[in-house]
């Protein structure tokens, strides 16, 4: 919580000083303060939502959803969620008519979190390949990025609550992802990670 509060406090102090010194740039500083407050309160809301999601037991509206249709929705949403050039999503749907019984909103959160992690791991522009298939009674989804990979020590703690390698955030993103997937009877794990990128494997039971 301190991370979003610090820039707001600094911007407010700059505005107070500009006003007291009759600085002609005071209006510009006020505009900067407004933008800072807007951005950082969004961040505070996200933090609060992460804690609520992790600590609570949300009600789930499960529906029969085609896994490939779900992934197409995620890929389309990614175009609006990420700045131009920040992320390129390659979709390889291979599950056919296979369906899963899930809360579509929660599953979208899982995939968006994985995409956000990939974009943050490679700020210059990441490419993520999302592919699907069916293995026995499970639908499988692989999310592979072309980032720098993860150290062994990081891989061991990846799904631990509050563990993060970032300077901001709660460290709850992947812990929430695992909780959501397991609540749907599925599994999620880091399948591989190296200098050519990382790949997550997500499995969900088929809806028969």
C-alpha positions in Angstrom: 0.0 0.0 0.0 2.9 2.3 0.6 4.0 2.1 -3.0 0.9 3.9 -4.4 0.8 6.4 -1.5 4.4 7.6 -2.0 3.9 9.3 -5.4 0.6 10.8 -4.3 2.3 12.4 -1.2 5.2 13.7 -3.3 2.9 15.2 -5.9 0.8 16.9 -3.2 4.0 18.3 -1.6 5.1 19.7 -4.9 1.7 21.4 -5.4 1.7 22.9 -1.9 5.2 24.3 -2.5 4.2 25.7 -5.9 1.2 27.4 -4.5 3.0 28.9 -1.6 5.7 30.3 -3.9 3.3 31.5 -6.5 5.0 29.3 -9.0 3.5 29.8 -12.5 3.8 26.1 -13.1 1.3 25.4 -10.3 -1.5 24.6 -12.7 0.7 22.0 -14.5 1.7 20.5 -11.1 -2.0 20.3 -10.2 -2.8 18.4 -13.4 0.1 16.1 -12.6 -1.2 15.5 -9.1 -4.7 14.7 -10.5 -3.3 12.1 -12.9 -1.1 10.6 -10.2 -4.0 10.3 -7.8 -6.2 8.7 -10.4 -3.6 6.2 -11.4 -2.5 5.3 -7.9 -6.0 4.9 -6.5 -6.6 2.4 -9.3 -3.6 0.6 -8.0 -4.9 0.7 -4.5 -8.3 -0.7 -5.7 -6.4 -3.5 -7.4 -4.5 -4.3 -4.2 -7.7 -4.3 -2.1 -9.3 -6.6 -4.7 -6.3 -9.0 -4.6 -6.6 -9.3 -0.8 -10.4 -9.8 -1.0 -10.0 -12.4 -3.6 -7.3 -14.3 -1.7 -8.9 -14.1 1.8 -12.5 -14.5 0.8 -14.7 -17.3 -0.6 -16.2 -15.7 -3.7 -19.5 -17.1 -5.1 -19.0 -18.7 -8.4 -21.4 -18.8 -11.4 -20.2 -21.8 -13.3 -21.3 -22.3 -16.8 -20.5 -24.8 -19.5 -17.8 -23.0 -21.6 -15.9 -24.1 -24.7 -12.3 -23.9 -23.7 -11.2 -22.6 -27.1 -14.0 -20.0 -27.0 -12.8 -18.9 -23.6 -9.2 -18.5 -24.9 -10.4 -16.5 -27.9 -12.1 -14.1 -25.6 -8.9 -13.7 -23.6 -6.9 -13.1 -26.7 -9.3 -10.4 -27.9 -9.4 -8.7 -24.5 -5.6 -8.6 -24.5 -5.7 -6.1 -27.4 -7.4 -3.6 -25.2 -5.7 -4.4 -21.9 -2.1 -3.8 -23.0 -0.5 -0.8 -24.6 0.4 -1.1 -28.2 3.5 -3.2 -28.6 3.6 -4.4 -25.0 2.2 -7.8 -25.8 1.5 -10.0 -28.8 -0.7 -13.0 -28.3 -0.6 -16.0 -30.7 -3.6 -18.3 -30.2 -3.4 -22.0 -31.3 -6.8 -23.5 -30.4 -6.7 -27.3 -30.5 -9.4 -28.5 -28.0 -12.2 -28.5 -30.6 -15.6 -28.7 -29.0 -14.3 -29.6 -25.6 -16.1 -27.8 -22.8 -15.3 -27.0 -19.1 -17.6 -26.0 -16.3 -16.1 -22.8 -14.9 -16.7 -19.3 -13.8 -15.7 -17.5 -16.9 -14.8 -14.2 -15.1 -12.5 -16.0 -12.7 -10.8 -18.0 -15.5 -10.3 -14.8 -17.5 -8.5 -13.4 -14.5 -6.1 -16.4 -14.4 -5.1 -16.0 -18.0 -4.9 -12.2 -17.8 -2.5 -12.5 -14.8 -0.3 -14.9 -16.8 -0.3 -12.4 -19.7 0.5 -9.5 -17.4 3.5 -11.4 -15.9 4.8 -12.1 -19.4 4.5 -8.4 -20.4 6.3 -7.3 -17.3 9.1 -9.8 -17.7 9.9 -8.4 -21.1 9.1 -4.7 -21.2 10.3 -4.2 -24.7 7.4 -6.3 -26.1 6.6 -9.9 -25.2 5.1 -12.6 -27.4 2.9 -15.2 -25.7 1.7 -18.4 -27.4 -1.6 -19.9 -26.0 -2.4 -23.4 -27.1 -5.0 -25.9 -26.1 -5.6 -29.6 -26.3 -7.4 -32.5 -24.7 -5.7 -35.2 -22.6 -8.0 -37.8 -21.3 -10.6 -36.2 -19.0 -8.8 -32.8 -19.0 -8.5 -29.8 -21.2 -5.0 -28.6 -21.3 -3.9 -25.0 -21.9 -0.2 -24.0 -22.4 0.8 -20.4 -22.0 4.3 -19.9 -23.2 6.2 -16.5 -23.3 9.6 -15.5 -24.8 10.9 -13.7 -21.7 14.2 -14.2 -19.9 13.0 -17.1 -17.8 13.1 -17.6 -14.0 15.8 -18.5 -11.6 15.6 -21.9 -9.9 15.0 -20.2 -6.5 12.1 -18.2 -7.9 10.5 -21.2 -9.6 10.4 -23.0 -6.2 8.4 -20.2 -4.6 6.4 -19.0 -7.6 2.9 -19.8 -6.2 3.6 -18.8 -2.6 1.4 -16.0 -1.3 3.1 -12.6 -1.0 6.2 -13.8 -2.9 7.1 -11.4 -5.7 10.2 -10.3 -7.6 8.6 -7.0 -8.6 8.9 -3.6 -6.9 5.1 -3.2 -6.8 2.1 -5.5 -6.4 1.0 -7.8 -3.7 2.7 -11.1 -4.6 -0.8 -12.7 -4.6 -1.4 -12.9 -8.4 -0.2 -16.5 -9.0 -1.4 -17.7 -5.6 -4.9 -16.5 -6.5 -4.5 -18.2 -9.9 -3.7 -21.5 -8.3 -6.6 -21.1 -5.8 -9.1 -20.4 -8.7 -7.9 -23.3 -10.8 -7.9 -25.8 -7.9 -11.4 -24.6 -6.9 -12.5 -25.7 -10.4 -10.9 -29.2 -9.9 -7.9 -28.3 -12.0 -4.1 -27.9 -11.7 -1.6 -25.2 -12.7 2.1 -25.4 -12.7 5.2 -23.9 -14.3 6.1 -26.6 -16.9 9.5 -25.2 -18.0 11.6 -22.1 -17.8 14.8 -21.1 -19.5 16.6 -18.4 -21.4 14.1 -18.8 -24.2 11.1 -18.2 -22.0 8.6 -19.8 -19.6 5.7 -22.1 -20.1 2.7 -22.6 -17.7 0.5 -25.7 -18.0 -3.1 -25.4 -16.9 -5.5 -28.4 -16.7 -9.2 -28.3 -16.2 -11.6 -31.3 -16.0 -13.8 -31.6 -19.0 -17.6 -31.1 -18.6 -19.2 -34.2 -19.9 
